[in-house]
Amino acid sequence: MIIVVMGVSGSGKSTVGSLLADELGWPFYDADDFHNEANRNKMSQGIPLTDDDRSTWLASLQESIQNNVNSETSIVLACSALKESYRTILKVHEQVRFVYLKGSYAEIESRMKNRTGHFMPVKLLKSQFETLEEPRDALTVALTHSPKEIIQFIRKGLAL
């Protein structure tokens, strides 16, 4: 199974994804690590990415997911996957399952202001919410729960 933990920046994808992967004994990948230098520079300057900017990033992610499906390796991937079209690119197999970490703008803005060492500035959060197309076919988890509770909800929802 390929679990894609998705949501806007600051929703806790990396935290929840890495904790879930540790608990399951699966490899964890962060889609941020797949961005090229130009994309990282653009985001760190507060410039939202375009679909063209994201195309090579999505192709790299798709290839990684396909390789893991081919090798029958279960993984957890933290990835914004904001648009339906992006999720379609990533859903290369029925084993790909999406978990949507859902929170309000105010809640996530507060979280982003309190984190350090991340290239995504708070001022890009508005564009993330504008781009977001909430998924219809994902397991949706409210961010009002603790990371441990969220992981238990995911495990129950995906029968893990």
RAPEFEN-V360430 format. One record per residue. N is the residue number from 0. RES is the residue in one small letter. SS is DSSP state (hx for helix, st for strand, lp for the rest). D_LAST is the distance of its C-alpha to the last C-alpha in Angstrom with 1 decimal. Layout:
N_RES_SS_D_LAST, N_RES_SS_D_LAST
This chain:
0_m_lp_9.9, 1_i_st_12.0, 2_i_st_11.0, 3_v_st_14.3, 4_v_st_14.7, 5_m_st_18.1, 6_g_lp_21.0, 7_v_lp_24.5, 8_s_lp_25.8, 9_g_lp_25.3, 10_s_lp_22.2, 11_g_lp_20.2, 12_k_hx_18.3, 13_s_hx_19.1, 14_t_hx_18.5, 15_v_hx_15.1, 16_g_hx_14.1, 17_s_hx_15.5, 18_l_hx_14.0, 19_l_hx_10.4, 20_a_hx_11.5, 21_d_hx_13.2, 22_e_hx_10.4, 23_l_hx_8.3, 24_g_lp_11.7, 25_w_lp_11.9, 26_p_st_15.2, 27_f_st_16.0, 28_y_st_18.7, 29_d_st_20.8, 30_a_hx_22.6, 31_d_hx_25.6, 32_d_hx_26.3, 33_f_hx_26.9, 34_h_lp_29.7, 35_n_lp_33.2, 36_e_hx_35.9, 37_a_hx_37.6, 38_n_hx_34.6, 39_r_hx_34.0, 40_n_hx_37.7, 41_k_hx_37.8, 42_m_hx_35.0, 43_s_hx_36.4, 44_q_lp_39.7, 45_g_lp_38.1, 46_i_lp_38.5, 47_p_lp_35.6, 48_l_lp_34.4, 49_t_lp_35.5, 50_d_hx_33.6, 51_d_hx_35.9, 52_d_hx_34.8, 53_r_hx_31.2, 54_s_hx_31.8, 55_t_hx_31.8, 56_w_hx_28.8, 57_l_hx_26.8, 58_a_hx_28.1, 59_s_hx_27.0, 60_l_hx_23.4, 61_q_hx_23.4, 62_e_hx_24.7, 63_s_hx_22.2, 64_i_hx_19.3, 65_q_hx_21.2, 66_n_hx_21.8, 67_n_hx_18.2, 68_v_hx_17.5, 69_n_hx_20.6, 70_s_lp_19.8, 71_e_lp_16.2, 72_t_lp_15.0, 73_s_lp_11.6, 74_i_st_12.7, 75_v_st_12.6, 76_l_st_15.9, 77_a_st_17.7, 78_c_lp_20.2, 79_s_lp_22.4, 80_a_lp_22.3, 81_l_lp_24.7, 82_k_lp_26.3, 83_e_hx_25.1, 84_s_hx_27.1, 85_y_hx_25.2, 86_r_hx_21.8, 87_t_hx_23.5, 88_i_hx_24.6, 89_l_hx_21.1, 90_k_lp_19.4, 91_v_lp_20.8, 92_h_lp_18.3, 93_e_lp_16.0, 94_q_lp_13.0, 95_v_st_13.9, 96_r_st_12.1, 97_f_st_13.9, 98_v_st_13.2, 99_y_st_16.6, 100_l_st_17.8, 101_k_st_20.8, 102_g_lp_23.8, 103_s_lp_27.5, 104_y_hx_30.1, 105_a_hx_31.7, 106_e_hx_28.5, 107_i_hx_27.5, 108_e_hx_31.1, 109_s_hx_31.3, 110_r_hx_28.3, 111_m_hx_29.8, 112_k_hx_33.2, 113_n_lp_31.7, 114_r_lp_30.0, 115_t_lp_31.9, 116_g_lp_32.0, 117_h_lp_30.4, 118_f_lp_32.5, 119_m_lp_31.6, 120_p_lp_34.3, 121_v_hx_33.9, 122_k_hx_36.5, 123_l_hx_34.2, 124_l_hx_31.8, 125_k_hx_34.0, 126_s_hx_33.8, 127_q_hx_29.9, 128_f_hx_29.9, 129_e_hx_32.6, 130_t_hx_30.7, 131_l_lp_27.4, 132_e_lp_26.6, 133_e_lp_23.7, 134_p_lp_21.1, 135_r_lp_21.0, 136_d_lp_17.9, 137_a_lp_15.5, 138_l_st_13.1, 139_t_st_15.9, 140_v_st_15.7, 141_a_st_19.1, 142_l_lp_20.2, 143_t_lp_21.9, 144_h_lp_19.0, 145_s_lp_18.7, 146_p_hx_16.4, 147_k_hx_14.6, 148_e_hx_14.3, 149_i_hx_13.2, 150_i_hx_10.3, 151_q_hx_9.3, 152_f_hx_10.1, 153_i_hx_8.0, 154_r_hx_4.7, 155_k_hx_6.4, 156_g_hx_7.9, 157_l_lp_5.6, 158_a_lp_3.8, 159_l_lp_0.0
